[in-house]
Amino acid sequence: MKRDIGWDEGSARLHEALTGYGAFIVAVDADGKANPMTIGWGQVGIVWSRPVFTALVRVSRYTYGCLQASETFTINVPRPGELKEALAFCGTKSGRDCDKAAEAGLTMVDAKAVEAPIIDECALHYECRILARTQQESSDFASGEVLDRFYPNGDHHLIVFGEIVAVYADD
């Protein structure tokens, strides 16, 4: 049974996932097909006086186009140690080439408040409505060290600010 929680109540679980085994972002493409992608970077905080999940997705990823075509996304956090194979699959395969949810054995179910679905097998869910998208460029970086380490090929991130409109977790 999933219960509603405050936007900041799942932060410890989210932090554990993002610094360890990963979480999933799910967005839909222009045809309405859900695409889960493994993420290891993201933030929860206050932006524009609202609770916001900030997600980063590289230009080269199929999810980049999904986030450009959609107005919503979800963040789905597995229980620690679970869904390792699905996380690995969704972090290395492209939704351009396959139905990642089906091939990874993930069950997409309707979210409570947004178009993008959630992954039923996960224990924590953030539903987000996109407020803004910002594309990074090389000139944005004050630190050459960060630019050289994380963007040697210029595959910069799209930073997506999603207002958190619902959060719920397993009991």
C-alpha positions in Angstrom: 0.0 0.0 0.0 1.4 3.4 -1.0 0.8 6.4 1.2 1.2 10.1 0.5 4.2 11.7 2.2 5.6 15.2 2.4 7.9 16.3 -0.5 10.9 16.2 1.8 10.2 13.0 3.7 11.8 10.6 1.2 15.1 12.5 1.0 17.2 9.9 2.8 15.9 7.1 0.6 16.5 9.3 -2.5 20.0 10.2 -1.4 20.8 6.6 -0.8 19.6 5.7 -4.3 21.4 8.5 -6.1 24.7 7.9 -4.4 24.4 4.1 -4.8 22.3 2.0 -6.9 20.3 4.6 -8.8 16.7 5.6 -9.4 14.5 5.9 -12.5 13.2 8.9 -14.3 10.2 8.2 -16.5 9.0 10.6 -19.2 6.8 9.9 -22.2 7.9 10.5 -25.8 5.9 12.4 -28.4 3.8 9.2 -29.1 3.0 8.7 -25.5 5.3 5.8 -24.9 6.8 5.7 -21.4 10.6 5.6 -21.2 12.4 4.8 -18.0 16.0 5.9 -17.6 18.4 5.3 -14.7 19.7 8.4 -13.0 22.4 9.0 -10.5 22.1 12.8 -10.3 19.2 14.9 -9.1 18.1 17.2 -6.3 15.1 18.0 -4.2 14.7 21.5 -2.9 12.9 24.8 -3.1 13.0 26.8 -6.3 10.6 29.7 -7.1 8.9 29.1 -3.6 7.9 25.6 -4.7 9.2 22.1 -3.9 11.2 21.0 -7.0 13.0 18.0 -8.3 15.9 19.0 -10.5 16.9 16.3 -13.0 19.9 16.3 -15.4 19.7 14.4 -18.7 22.3 14.4 -21.4 21.5 15.6 -24.9 22.5 12.2 -26.3 19.8 10.3 -24.3 16.5 9.4 -25.8 15.0 10.7 -22.5 16.2 14.2 -23.5 13.7 14.3 -26.3 11.0 12.8 -24.1 11.5 15.6 -21.6 11.3 18.2 -24.4 8.1 16.7 -25.7 6.4 16.2 -22.3 5.2 18.5 -19.5 5.7 15.9 -16.7 8.0 13.3 -15.4 8.2 10.9 -12.5 11.1 9.8 -10.3 10.9 6.3 -9.0 13.1 4.9 -6.2 13.5 1.2 -5.7 14.0 -0.4 -2.3 17.7 -0.7 -1.5 19.2 -3.7 -3.4 16.2 -4.3 -5.6 15.8 -3.9 -9.3 19.5 -3.9 -9.9 19.2 -5.6 -13.3 16.4 -3.2 -14.4 18.5 -0.3 -13.3 21.5 -1.6 -15.3 19.4 -2.2 -18.3 17.6 1.2 -18.3 21.0 2.9 -17.8 22.6 1.3 -20.8 19.9 0.7 -23.4 18.1 3.3 -25.4 14.3 3.8 -25.7 15.0 4.5 -29.4 15.8 0.9 -29.9 13.4 -1.0 -27.6 10.6 -0.8 -25.1 12.8 -0.5 -22.0 10.0 -0.9 -19.5 8.8 -4.2 -21.0 12.2 -5.6 -21.6 13.3 -4.7 -18.0 10.1 -6.3 -16.6 8.9 -3.0 -15.1 5.2 -2.3 -14.6 4.1 1.2 -15.7 1.0 2.4 -13.9 -0.9 5.7 -14.0 0.4 8.3 -11.7 -1.9 10.2 -9.4 -1.5 13.7 -10.8 0.7 13.7 -13.9 0.7 12.2 -17.4 4.0 10.3 -17.0 3.5 6.9 -15.3 5.2 5.5 -12.3 7.0 2.2 -11.9 4.9 0.0 -9.7 7.8 -2.1 -8.4 9.5 1.0 -6.8 9.0 2.1 -3.2 9.1 5.9 -3.5 7.6 8.1 -6.2 7.8 11.8 -7.0 5.4 13.2 -9.6 6.6 16.4 -11.3 5.2 19.0 -13.6 8.0 20.7 -15.6 8.4 24.4 -14.8 11.6 25.1 -16.8 14.3 23.5 -18.9 17.8 24.9 -19.1 20.4 23.6 -21.6 24.0 23.7 -20.4 26.7 25.0 -22.7 30.5 24.9 -22.3 30.5 28.6 -21.6 28.3 28.0 -18.5 31.1 26.3 -16.6 33.4 28.4 -14.4 35.3 25.2 -13.5 37.4 23.8 -16.3 37.9 20.7 -14.0 34.2 20.0 -14.1 33.9 20.6 -17.8 36.9 18.4 -18.6 35.9 15.6 -16.3 32.2 15.3 -17.0 31.9 16.7 -20.5 35.0 15.8 -22.6 32.8 15.3 -25.6 30.5 18.2 -25.1 27.4 16.0 -24.2 26.0 18.6 -21.8 23.0 18.1 -19.6 19.5 19.5 -19.9 18.6 20.7 -16.5 14.9 20.1 -15.9 13.1 21.8 -13.0 9.9 19.8 -12.0 7.5 21.1 -9.5 6.8 18.2 -7.1 3.0 17.8 -7.2 2.7 14.4 -5.4 5.0 12.1 -3.4 4.1 8.7 -2.0 5.9 5.7 -0.7 5.3 2.1 0.4 4.3 1.7 4.0 
